Amino acid sequence: MSHRDDTLYLGHMFDAGRWIQQRLVAVTKDQFDSNMDLRLAVTHQLQVIGEAARCVSETARQASPGIPWRLITGMRHRIVHDYVNVDFETVWSTATQDIPPLVAELAKLIPIEPS
């Protein structure tokens, strides 16, 4: 896979992570628990992150050991293949605790586009 393809998928991961951060900035756990649309939307964005991570080349993954590639793709696998048993406690903790450091790591890898 080319560097360009990796950048595309890293960008998808970054965009989905930022989407999650922006939607949850002022949301409490109780609000999240009571809003099925938000829960499903965040779960979908985690799925997007996992699918994009799955498409990143092994070379790029090895060059970014600060990103938990296996955990990310494993979560995507659980969401897609065991969708009736999605644990929204795990979705919440992932979205609020794991996504901010992931976005920060991805920001280091994404080239800045000229405006």
CYANA upper distance limits for C-alpha pairs under 8 A (distance plus 0.5 A):
  1 MET  CA      5 ASP  CA      6.82
  1 MET  CA      6 ASP  CA      7.60
  1 MET  CA     56 VAL  CA      8.38
  1 MET  CA     57 SER  CA      6.39
  2 SER  CA      6 ASP  CA      6.93
  3 HIS  CA      7 THR  CA      6.60
  4 ARG  CA      8 LEU  CA      6.77
  5 ASP  CA      9 TYR  CA      6.89
  5 ASP  CA     56 VAL  CA      8.16
  6 ASP  CA     10 LEU  CA      6.45
  6 ASP  CA     55 CYS  CA      8.13
  6 ASP  CA     56 VAL  CA      5.71
  6 ASP  CA     57 SER  CA      7.00
  6 ASP  CA     60 ALA  CA      7.56
  7 THR  CA     11 GLY  CA      6.38
  7 THR  CA    109 LEU  CA      8.31
  7 THR  CA    110 ILE  CA      6.99
  7 THR  CA    111 PRO  CA      8.46
  8 LEU  CA     12 HIS  CA      6.84
  9 TYR  CA     13 MET  CA      6.78
  9 TYR  CA     52 ALA  CA      5.53
  9 TYR  CA     53 ALA  CA      7.34
  9 TYR  CA     55 CYS  CA      7.24
  9 TYR  CA     56 VAL  CA      6.75
 10 LEU  CA     14 PHE  CA      6.63
 10 LEU  CA     52 ALA  CA      7.49
 10 LEU  CA     53 ALA  CA      7.72
 10 LEU  CA     56 VAL  CA      7.74
 10 LEU  CA    106 LEU  CA      7.26
 10 LEU  CA    109 LEU  CA      8.07
 10 LEU  CA    110 ILE  CA      7.46
 11 GLY  CA     15 ASP  CA      6.50
 11 GLY  CA    106 LEU  CA      8.38
 11 GLY  CA    110 ILE  CA      6.98
 12 HIS  CA     16 ALA  CA      6.61
 12 HIS  CA     48 VAL  CA      8.04
 12 HIS  CA     49 ILE  CA      7.43
 12 HIS  CA     52 ALA  CA      6.93
 13 MET  CA     17 GLY  CA      6.58
 13 MET  CA     48 VAL  CA      7.52
 13 MET  CA     49 ILE  CA      5.08
 13 MET  CA     50 GLY  CA      8.31
 13 MET  CA     52 ALA  CA      6.61
 13 MET  CA     53 ALA  CA      7.53
 13 MET  CA    106 LEU  CA      8.20
 14 PHE  CA     18 ARG  CA      6.61
 14 PHE  CA     49 ILE  CA      8.41
 14 PHE  CA    103 VAL  CA      6.18
 14 PHE  CA    106 LEU  CA      6.45
 14 PHE  CA    107 ALA  CA      7.58
 15 ASP  CA     19 TRP  CA      6.58
 16 ALA  CA     20 ILE  CA      6.83
 16 ALA  CA     45 GLN  CA      5.90
 16 ALA  CA     46 LEU  CA      7.81
 16 ALA  CA     48 VAL  CA      7.33
 16 ALA  CA     49 ILE  CA      6.80
 17 GLY  CA     21 GLN  CA      6.79
 17 GLY  CA     45 GLN  CA      7.82
 17 GLY  CA     46 LEU  CA      8.22
 17 GLY  CA     49 ILE  CA      7.79
 17 GLY  CA     99 ILE  CA      6.45
 17 GLY  CA    100 PRO  CA      8.05
 17 GLY  CA    102 LEU  CA      8.10
 17 GLY  CA    103 VAL  CA      6.41
 18 ARG  CA     22 GLN  CA      6.53
 18 ARG  CA    103 VAL  CA      7.30
 19 TRP  CA     23 ARG  CA      6.69
 19 TRP  CA     45 GLN  CA      8.24
 20 ILE  CA     24 LEU  CA      6.66
 20 ILE  CA     42 VAL  CA      6.59
 20 ILE  CA     45 GLN  CA      7.56
 20 ILE  CA     95 ALA  CA      7.17
 20 ILE  CA     99 ILE  CA      8.29
 21 GLN  CA     25 VAL  CA      6.42
 21 GLN  CA     95 ALA  CA      7.95
 21 GLN  CA     96 THR  CA      8.10
 21 GLN  CA     99 ILE  CA      7.90
 21 GLN  CA    100 PRO  CA      7.62
 23 ARG  CA     27 VAL  CA      8.14
 24 LEU  CA     28 THR  CA      8.40
 24 LEU  CA     96 THR  CA      8.23
 27 VAL  CA     31 GLN  CA      6.55
 27 VAL  CA     32 PHE  CA      7.02
 28 THR  CA     32 PHE  CA      6.72
 29 LYS  CA     33 ASP  CA      6.57
 29 LYS  CA     92 TRP  CA      8.05
 30 ASP  CA     34 SER  CA      6.72
 31 GLN  CA     35 ASN  CA      6.70
 32 PHE  CA     36 MET  CA      8.13
 32 PHE  CA     38 LEU  CA      7.16
 32 PHE  CA     39 ARG  CA      6.87
 32 PHE  CA     92 TRP  CA      8.37
 33 ASP  CA     39 ARG  CA      7.74
 33 ASP  CA     88 PHE  CA      8.38
 35 ASN  CA     39 ARG  CA      6.79
 36 MET  CA     40 LEU  CA      6.55
 37 ASP  CA     41 ALA  CA      6.57
 38 LEU  CA     42 VAL  CA      6.55
 39 ARG  CA     43 THR  CA      6.61
 39 ARG  CA     88 PHE  CA      7.75
 39 ARG  CA     91 VAL  CA      8.46
 40 LEU  CA     44 HIS  CA      6.57
 41 ALA  CA     45 GLN  CA      6.80
 42 VAL  CA     46 LEU  CA      6.77
 42 VAL  CA     91 VAL  CA      8.08
 42 VAL  CA     95 ALA  CA      8.02
 43 THR  CA     47 GLN  CA      6.76
 43 THR  CA     79 ILE  CA      8.12
 43 THR  CA     91 VAL  CA      6.96
 44 HIS  CA     48 VAL  CA      6.77
 45 GLN  CA     49 ILE  CA      6.75
 46 LEU  CA     50 GLY  CA      6.73
 46 LEU  CA     75 MET  CA      8.39
 46 LEU  CA     76 ARG  CA      7.36
 46 LEU  CA     95 ALA  CA      8.46
 47 GLN  CA     51 GLU  CA      6.60
 47 GLN  CA     75 MET  CA      8.06
 47 GLN  CA     76 ARG  CA      5.33
 47 GLN  CA     79 ILE  CA      7.15
 47 GLN  CA     80 VAL  CA      7.88
 48 VAL  CA     52 ALA  CA      6.55
 48 VAL  CA     76 ARG  CA      8.25
 49 ILE  CA     53 ALA  CA      6.52
 49 ILE  CA     72 ILE  CA      7.84
 49 ILE  CA     76 ARG  CA      8.19
 50 GLY  CA     54 ARG  CA      6.64
 50 GLY  CA     72 ILE  CA      5.71
 50 GLY  CA     73 THR  CA      5.10
 50 GLY  CA     74 GLY  CA      8.09
 50 GLY  CA     75 MET  CA      7.35
 50 GLY  CA     76 ARG  CA      5.22
 50 GLY  CA     77 HIS  CA      8.31
 51 GLU  CA     55 CYS  CA      7.11
 51 GLU  CA     73 THR  CA      7.30
 51 GLU  CA     76 ARG  CA      7.04
 52 ALA  CA     56 VAL  CA      7.11
 53 ALA  CA     69 TRP  CA      7.15
 53 ALA  CA     72 ILE  CA      7.57
 53 ALA  CA     73 THR  CA      6.92
 54 ARG  CA     69 TRP  CA      8.45
 54 ARG  CA     73 THR  CA      6.47
 56 VAL  CA     60 ALA  CA      7.05
 56 VAL  CA     61 ARG  CA      7.25
 57 SER  CA     61 ARG  CA      6.78
 58 GLU  CA     62 GLN  CA      6.58
 59 THR  CA     63 ALA  CA      6.77
 60 ALA  CA     64 SER  CA      6.89
 61 ARG  CA     65 PRO  CA      7.13
 61 ARG  CA     67 ILE  CA      8.29
 61 ARG  CA     69 TRP  CA      7.61
 66 GLY  CA    105 GLU  CA      7.69
 67 ILE  CA    102 LEU  CA      7.13
 67 ILE  CA    105 GLU  CA      7.57
 68 PRO  CA     72 ILE  CA      6.72
 69 TRP  CA     73 THR  CA      6.69
 70 ARG  CA     74 GLY  CA      6.36
 71 LEU  CA     75 MET  CA      6.61
 72 ILE  CA     76 ARG  CA      6.94
 73 THR  CA     77 HIS  CA      6.67
 74 GLY  CA     78 ARG  CA      6.83
 75 MET  CA     79 ILE  CA      6.69
 76 ARG  CA     80 VAL  CA      6.60
 77 HIS  CA     81 HIS  CA      6.34
 77 HIS  CA     82 ASP  CA      8.27
 78 ARG  CA     82 ASP  CA      5.67
 78 ARG  CA     83 TYR  CA      7.47
 78 ARG  CA     86 VAL  CA      8.07
 79 ILE  CA     83 TYR  CA      5.48
 79 ILE  CA     86 VAL  CA      6.65
 82 ASP  CA     86 VAL  CA      7.32
 87 ASP  CA     91 VAL  CA      6.95
 88 PHE  CA     92 TRP  CA      6.48
 89 GLU  CA     93 SER  CA      6.73
 90 THR  CA     94 THR  CA      6.39
 91 VAL  CA     95 ALA  CA      6.46
 92 TRP  CA     96 THR  CA      6.53
 93 SER  CA     97 GLN  CA      6.00
 93 SER  CA     98 ASP  CA      7.67
 94 THR  CA     98 ASP  CA      5.31
 94 THR  CA     99 ILE  CA      6.78
 95 ALA  CA     99 ILE  CA      5.72
 95 ALA  CA    100 PRO  CA      8.36
 96 THR  CA    100 PRO  CA      7.57
 97 GLN  CA    101 PRO  CA      8.24
 98 ASP  CA    102 LEU  CA      6.83
 99 ILE  CA    103 VAL  CA      6.51
100 PRO  CA    104 ALA  CA      6.80
101 PRO  CA    105 GLU  CA      6.73
102 LEU  CA    106 LEU  CA      6.62
103 VAL  CA    107 ALA  CA      6.50
104 ALA  CA    108 LYS  CA      7.35
105 GLU  CA    109 LEU  CA      7.56
106 LEU  CA    110 ILE  CA      6.86
